[in-house]
Amino acid sequence: MRVEIVVFALALFVAAALTPFLITVARRCGLIDHGDARKVHKAPTPRIGGVAIVAGFFAPLLSLAFIPGRVQTFFAQHHSLWVLLGCAAAIAALGLYDDLRGASAKQKLFVQIAVAIVMVSVPGYRIELLHIPFGGIQHVGMLAAPLSVLWIVGIVNAINLIDGLDGLAGGVALIVVATNLVLGVVHGDVMTVLLMTALAGGVIGFLFYNLNPAQIFMGDTGSLFLGFVLAAVSLRTSHKSSTAWALLVPVVALGLPIADTLLAFIRRALRGQSPFRPDREHIHHKLLDIGLTHRQAVLALYGTCVCLASAALLLSFSSSRTNALILVVIGALATYAIRHIGVFRPRPVETDAVADLRVAIAGIADRLQRARHVSEVLECVSAITPAVGASHVTAWTGRAAGGAMAAKTATPHVAMPRVAESAWLRARYPLTEVGGFIEVTWSDGRDAVGANEDAALNDVSSHLATAIRRVNGRSETPITVLRPIPREPRTSDTSAPERISARSA
């Protein structure tokens, strides 16, 4: 069995096995990210998942380093590998300290610069030549160390800044890892291959629990660590290449986090703000603002990273003319995307009512993720009513004989109109994983579902379907997706709301 397969498998096992333990420890010790107005999530979520990635990365490498044989000899002969592992451990320790105690921006920047200086002192991890397309090779001289430190610190913070959606930073890092792995195999760089297989296993093992809806976040421990390893290894892979486009390969591969960071700095500078001031206007936030769901935004950014990674690989193996065309296409598409999603357009100010709604729905989603019994799911369904200002919410699941929907759960919160002039509005949201829908009724005279309530109900219905499927231990046939349906005014009565049958949108 090849060493790389053993490294990957062991890293995957360690990360996947350690993450549930970290979730339990974080909840018991209060190591929870409660969210705020700037963050997308509102449900309290453990934030020390990066420890699993770090452990998954180091476990196989250190095990091989102390097992007598050819691999141990390889480790003993490569001083730079031990320096990289030591610097990576230092960055991980910085991130863990920030997750546990909190560190200021100045403290983090100081440690990052110090670690980067140590790393670039090692041969092979410094930008000594600038390969300028059509312009030959230029020696940077005294700028070698500053440029290299800037690269490492920049990528470390770029990965940290893009860690804003469930599974986003881990998925982006995994795509860049795959790019470096391919380049390592092509160049015959055993060290890069070992490092990237270990990192890939650690990231995948963690992503099992970090994809939407995330059970745990990687925190600064994971994002800073991933950024450092990717920055250092990318320098190494560019050093191994002899093409005139070598330095552009890691730049393109890491194009999304680099672009997001540069745009954030430019945007804040244009507004007279500190470049380090946090906000909710990153690329992933803009995708949510234009109407994409959480998962759609993540998948869109995954697709962008795959395209950039593919372009980076083409830059390594194509002619100069082809590479020039690739860069022109990337520039044109990036310009269009920036204009389309409104990166520099101010984000609408969120009112207190909208913020309260997001907090309430996120709390319901968190309770649904942790529900283990039908009664707990029913309590969460009941909580939807006051959150969206509804009069009544009923959850319908499964299919009865003849194709009609069977009501299996209902909320105890029922408020009927008291005057004949009261108007009803009823909307249905599908539970596509189990077959069924939640039926929400308002009796406050409104004639349409608000955009914020509509988005919130679509989100919570997804969590509800997952919870029902988990507690039932089985999956029902999905129904046709239904859209909100306005109802005519009706007189008051004390009976249950009309049970309308499912119909296509």
Secondary structure, 3 states (H helix, E strand, C coil): CCHHHHHHHHHHHHHHHHHHHHHHHHHHHCCEECCCCCCCCCCCEECCCHHHHHHHHHHHHHHHHCCCCHHHHHHHHCHHHHHHHHHHHHHHHHHHHHHHCCCCHHHHHHHHHHHHHHHHCCCCCCCCEEEECCCEEEECHHHHHHHHHHHHHHHHHHHHHHCCCCCHHHHHHHHHHHHHHHHHHHHCCHHHHHHHHHHHHHHHHHHHHHCCCCCCCCHHHHHHHHHHHHHHHHHHHHHHCCCCCCCHHHHHHCHHHHHHHHHHHHHHHHCCCCCCCCCCCCHHHHHHHCCCCHHHHHHHHHHHHHHHHHHHHHHHHCCHHHHHHHHHHHHHHHHHHHHHHCCCCCCCCCCHHHHHHHHHHHHHHHHHHHCCCHHHHHHHHHHHHHHCCCCEEEEEEEECHHHCEEEEEEEEEECCCCCCCCCCEEEEEECCCCCEEEEEEECCCCCCCCHHHHHHHHHHHHHHHHHHHHHHCCCCCCCCCCCCEECCCCCCCCCCCCCCCCCCC
